[in-house]
Amino acid sequence: MEIGFIGLGNMGGPMSRRLVEAGHKLTVFDTRKEAMDKLVALGAQAASSPADVASRVETVMTSLPSLDIGMKVVNGENGLTRGNRIARYIDLSTTGSRAAVKTAEILKARNIVQIDCPVSGGVGGAEKGTLAVMTSGPKDEVEQVRPALEVFGKVFYCGDKPGMAQSMKLANNFLSATGMAASSEAIAMGVKAGLDPSLMCDVINAGSGMNTATTQKFPRSVLPGTFDYGFGMALMVKDVRLFLAEAEDYGIPVEVAKAVGSLWETAMKENGEQSDFTELAKTVEKRAGVTMRAAKKA
């Protein structure tokens, strides 16, 4: 299948690589030449702009870090809507349903079909092809591109309305953000009481408190003190903000979400937008007066 791919970052890089390795003919674009060079070395073709991508292929995928960048790529001066061949737009980014609906309206006016397709599973899932791939849009269009999407992981069809997959993704990411925040506070409490944080994770993972923070994020990035999980603090804060906005739109009470959001905002202020999202644990440590690190082996 001929596919255009725009955005070759932490997630887009490995996803686009998997498409090439699966035999799809890829045309790529990124503002960083070095990112494109890696894909070109594997057999992809480099484009000069989103418009250039959209003039070469019918199916274009994007994996982008922010709403502003996404809108510029879609409808900017050299955006996808300036291309003359594109017929199908697959957005792998997390934008929220508001942006998805707005983008779908812009594209519909130009006879371009939008498929919302946010993914979950982190950089590791993108590398291994084990992501949860959430889709919404015309079902026949989703089925047409399913073989390509299955390269990324397990595909779920959420519905035919623009934004439905985005709502699913925001619910998932809010739970992920909450798990990281709650686990940080729980383990900090245990360490303050004299417990070993590694032991705590082992016990929690054998019990009912298990979540992806205790099974993956703490063992891999917090306990060793590397804070290199590969997902940006600003991206997690963006997702929590989007969840809060969407919940407000639907009139859903969000007492827990507001508290979680406040902690993430504080963590970003203290650690910086470019920090790894696991550095939220540093903010909790600072307030608790503890350090949640694995004991050094003798």
C-alpha positions as semicolon CSV with decimal commas, in nm:
position;residue;x (nm);y (nm);z (nm)
1;M;0,000;0,000;0,000
2;E;0,126;0,351;-0,079
3;I;0,122;0,560;0,240
4;G;0,240;0,906;0,337
5;F;0,370;0,950;0,693
6;I;0,426;1,288;0,859
7;G;0,590;1,319;1,201
8;L;0,883;1,086;1,264
9;G;0,938;1,142;1,635
10;N;0,940;0,904;1,931
11;M;0,620;0,733;1,816
12;G;0,609;0,816;1,445
13;G;0,965;0,700;1,387
14;P;0,916;0,337;1,490
15;M;0,564;0,319;1,345
16;S;0,681;0,438;1,005
17;R;0,976;0,199;1,020
18;R;0,739;-0,092;1,082
19;L;0,535;0,007;0,777
20;V;0,844;0,001;0,555
21;E;0,955;-0,332;0,700
22;A;0,606;-0,473;0,634
23;G;0,645;-0,390;0,265
24;H;0,439;-0,071;0,237
25;K;0,568;0,202;0,007
26;L;0,623;0,505;0,227
27;T;0,663;0,875;0,149
28;V;0,773;1,064;0,461
29;F;0,806;1,418;0,588
30;D;0,944;1,568;0,907
31;T;1,091;1,908;0,986
32;R;1,409;1,726;1,091
33;K;1,611;1,602;0,794
34;E;1,794;1,346;1,007
35;A;1,464;1,182;1,096
36;M;1,372;1,147;0,729
37;D;1,720;1,020;0,639
38;K;1,673;0,720;0,868
39;L;1,357;0,618;0,682
40;V;1,504;0,690;0,340
41;A;1,790;0,455;0,427
42;L;1,528;0,184;0,478
43;G;1,361;0,250;0,144
44;A;1,115;0,534;0,204
45;Q;1,087;0,840;-0,023
46;A;1,141;1,188;0,125
47;A;0,892;1,469;0,059
48;S;0,948;1,843;0,091
49;S;0,624;1,932;0,274
50;P;0,288;1,794;0,385
51;A;0,141;1,925;0,060
52;D;0,405;1,733;-0,133
53;V;0,313;1,413;0,055
54;A;-0,055;1,474;-0,022
55;S;0,023;1,513;-0,391
56;R;0,202;1,178;-0,408
57;V;-0,028;0,936;-0,221
58;E;-0,397;0,885;-0,142
59;T;-0,350;0,774;0,222
60;V;-0,164;1,000;0,464
61;M;-0,087;0,928;0,831
62;T;0,033;1,180;1,088
63;S;0,188;1,143;1,434
64;L;0,226;1,493;1,576
65;P;0,291;1,642;1,922
66;S;0,041;1,928;1,945
67;L;-0,294;2,059;1,822
68;D;-0,136;2,366;1,664
69;I;0,115;2,162;1,466
70;G;-0,160;1,922;1,361
71;M;-0,379;2,199;1,226
72;K;-0,086;2,358;1,041
73;V;-0,001;2,024;0,880
74;V;-0,361;1,973;0,774
75;N;-0,461;2,319;0,660
76;G;-0,154;2,543;0,665
77;E;0,012;2,714;0,371
78;N;0,185;2,389;0,270
79;G;-0,066;2,162;0,441
80;L;-0,229;1,841;0,330
81;T;-0,532;2,019;0,186
82;R;-0,299;2,181;-0,071
83;G;-0,217;1,838;-0,214
84;N;-0,401;1,707;-0,521
85;R;-0,406;1,331;-0,460
86;I;-0,490;1,274;-0,093
87;A;-0,822;1,097;-0,035
88;R;-0,780;0,965;0,319
89;Y;-0,628;1,119;0,634
90;I;-0,536;0,897;0,931
91;D;-0,449;1,092;1,246
92;L;-0,244;0,884;1,490
93;S;-0,201;1,179;1,728
94;T;-0,395;1,253;2,045
95;T;-0,598;1,567;1,975
96;G;-0,929;1,525;2,162
97;S;-1,268;1,502;1,997
98;R;-1,314;1,880;1,957
99;A;-1,013;1,906;1,724
100;A;-1,106;1,583;1,547
101;V;-1,453;1,714;1,462
102;K;-1,312;2,046;1,342
103;T;-1,050;1,877;1,123
104;A;-1,306;1,636;0,980
105;E;-1,524;1,928;0,870
106;I;-1,230;2,098;0,697
107;L;-1,135;1,778;0,516
108;K;-1,492;1,684;0,422
109;A;-1,523;2,012;0,232
110;R;-1,234;1,890;0,016
111;N;-1,368;1,533;-0,022
112;I;-1,100;1,389;0,206
113;V;-1,207;1,116;0,451
114;Q;-1,074;1,140;0,806
115;I;-0,999;0,836;1,021
116;D;-0,923;0,916;1,383
117;C;-0,660;0,668;1,497
118;P;-0,490;0,751;1,829
119;V;-0,266;0,479;1,969
120;S;-0,164;0,367;2,318
121;G;0,126;0,161;2,440
122;G;0,421;0,398;2,438
123;V;0,744;0,391;2,246
124;G;0,799;0,027;2,341
125;G;0,465;-0,069;2,190
126;A;0,543;0,130;1,875
127;E;0,877;-0,051;1,841
128;K;0,727;-0,397;1,893
129;G;0,396;-0,348;1,709
130;T;0,189;-0,408;2,023
131;L;-0,002;-0,079;2,041
132;A;-0,374;-0,046;2,105
133;V;-0,495;0,120;1,784
134;M;-0,827;0,304;1,832
135;T;-1,020;0,402;1,519
136;S;-1,331;0,596;1,431
137;G;-1,469;0,702;1,094
138;P;-1,650;0,533;0,804
139;K;-1,618;0,161;0,871
140;D;-1,549;0,069;0,510
141;E;-1,259;0,314;0,504
142;V;-1,117;0,175;0,828
143;E;-1,139;-0,179;0,690
144;Q;-0,958;-0,071;0,376
145;V;-0,654;0,042;0,574
146;R;-0,678;-0,220;0,852
147;P;-0,384;-0,427;0,715
148;A;-0,157;-0,123;0,751
149;L;-0,292;-0,034;1,096
150;E;-0,240;-0,391;1,218
151;V;0,131;-0,338;1,165
152;F;0,113;-0,114;1,472
153;G;-0,084;-0,349;1,697
154;K;-0,440;-0,451;1,780
155;V;-0,707;-0,246;1,600
156;F;-1,029;-0,144;1,776
157;Y;-1,322;0,016;1,591
158;C;-1,487;0,270;1,823
159;G;-1,759;0,413;1,597
160;D;-1,834;0,611;1,284
161;K;-1,846;0,964;1,427
162;P;-1,539;1,191;1,420
163;G;-1,374;1,206;1,762
164;M;-1,503;0,880;1,911
165;A;-1,159;0,719;1,902
166;Q;-1,015;1,035;2,053
167;S;-1,258;1,013;2,346
168;M;-1,148;0,653;2,399
169;K;-0,781;0,756;2,396
170;L;-0,837;1,037;2,645
171;A;-1,012;0,799;2,886
172;N;-0,717;0,561;2,859
173;N;-0,452;0,829;2,904
174;F;-0,632;0,982;3,200
175;L;-0,622;0,642;3,371
176;S;-0,253;0,611;3,285
177;A;-0,183;0,958;3,428
178;T;-0,384;0,878;3,740
179;G;-0,200;0,549;3,788
180;M;0,136;0,725;3,774
181;A;0,026;0,999;4,015
182;A;-0,140;0,764;4,264
183;S;0,143;0,511;4,252
184;S;0,399;0,783;4,320
185;E;0,211;0,896;4,630
186;A;0,148;0,540;4,751
187;I;0,511;0,433;4,715
188;A;0,635;0,756;4,872
189;M;0,417;0,681;5,174
190;G;0,560;0,331;5,200
191;V;0,919;0,453;5,172
192;K;0,849;0,708;5,446
193;A;0,730;0,417;5,660
194;G;1,057;0,231;5,595
195;L;0,955;0,000;5,310
196;D;1,180;-0,076;5,014
197;P;1,029;0,072;4,694
198;S;1,132;-0,228;4,484
199;L;0,962;-0,463;4,727
200;M;0,654;-0,242;4,721
201;C;0,629;-0,272;4,342
202;D;0,669;-0,649;4,364
203;V;0,392;-0,679;4,623
204;I;0,160;-0,437;4,443
205;N;0,213;-0,622;4,115
206;A;0,114;-0,948;4,282
207;G;-0,194;-0,785;4,433
208;S;-0,491;-0,571;4,343
209;G;-0,307;-0,239;4,313
210;M;-0,115;-0,337;4,001
211;N;-0,108;-0,084;3,715
212;T;0,129;0,019;3,438
213;A;0,313;0,259;3,668
214;T;0,409;-0,021;3,907
215;T;0,470;-0,284;3,638
216;Q;0,661;-0,070;3,389
217;K;0,728;0,295;3,469
218;F;0,864;0,260;3,821
219;P;1,085;-0,047;3,755
220;R;1,221;0,093;3,430
221;S;1,262;0,465;3,500
222;V;1,191;0,571;3,860
223;L;1,355;0,303;4,075
224;P;1,685;0,318;3,880
225;G;1,660;0,699;3,868
226;T;1,704;0,721;3,491
227;F;1,371;0,894;3,414
228;D;1,400;0,799;3,049
229;Y;1,072;0,627;2,969
230;G;1,039;0,820;2,643
231;F;0,712;1,009;2,680
232;G;0,726;1,383;2,737
233;M;0,585;1,562;3,041
234;A;0,415;1,822;2,820
235;L;0,242;1,549;2,620
236;M;0,093;1,390;2,931
237;V;-0,020;1,727;3,064
238;K;-0,178;1,799;2,725
239;D;-0,372;1,472;2,739
240;V;-0,497;1,536;3,092
241;R;-0,607;1,886;2,994
242;L;-0,794;1,745;2,694
243;F;-0,966;1,488;2,915
244;L;-1,076;1,759;3,160
245;A;-1,211;1,976;2,877
246;E;-1,403;1,687;2,723
247;A;-1,547;1,576;3,058
248;E;-1,660;1,934;3,118
249;D;-1,829;1,940;2,776
250;Y;-2,030;1,632;2,872
251;G;-2,108;1,754;3,224
252;I;-1,916;1,469;3,390
253;P;-1,806;1,527;3,754
254;V;-1,426;1,516;3,767
255;E;-1,312;1,559;4,127
256;V;-1,038;1,297;4,090
257;A;-0,932;1,426;3,748
258;K;-0,895;1,783;3,877
259;A;-0,665;1,667;4,157
260;V;-0,463;1,454;3,915
261;G;-0,443;1,743;3,670
262;S;-0,319;1,980;3,941
263;L;-0,033;1,745;4,033
264;W;0,071;1,704;3,668
265;E;0,066;2,082;3,615
266;T;0,290;2,124;3,920
267;A;0,525;1,851;3,797
268;M;0,562;2,020;3,458
269;K;0,627;2,357;3,623
270;E;0,898;2,208;3,843
271;N;1,063;1,971;3,596
272;G;1,006;2,148;3,266
273;E;0,805;2,074;2,953
274;Q;1,088;1,871;2,801
275;S;1,125;1,641;3,101
276;D;1,021;1,276;3,093
277;F;0,673;1,222;3,233
278;T;0,808;0,979;3,494
279;E;0,972;1,281;3,658
280;L;0,637;1,346;3,821
281;A;0,778;1,109;4,085
282;K;1,044;1,371;4,162
283;T;0,773;1,623;4,248
284;V;0,610;1,375;4,486
285;E;0,949;1,288;4,638
286;K;1,024;1,654;4,699
287;R;0,704;1,703;4,895
288;A;0,731;1,376;5,084
289;G;1,097;1,417;5,171
290;V;1,189;1,073;5,037
291;T;1,375;0,917;4,743
292;M;1,213;0,620;4,567
293;R;1,518;0,437;4,432
294;A;1,612;0,073;4,412
295;A;1,881;-0,033;4,656
296;K;2,221;-0,073;4,493
297;K;2,330;-0,434;4,465
298;A;2,641;-0,525;4,656
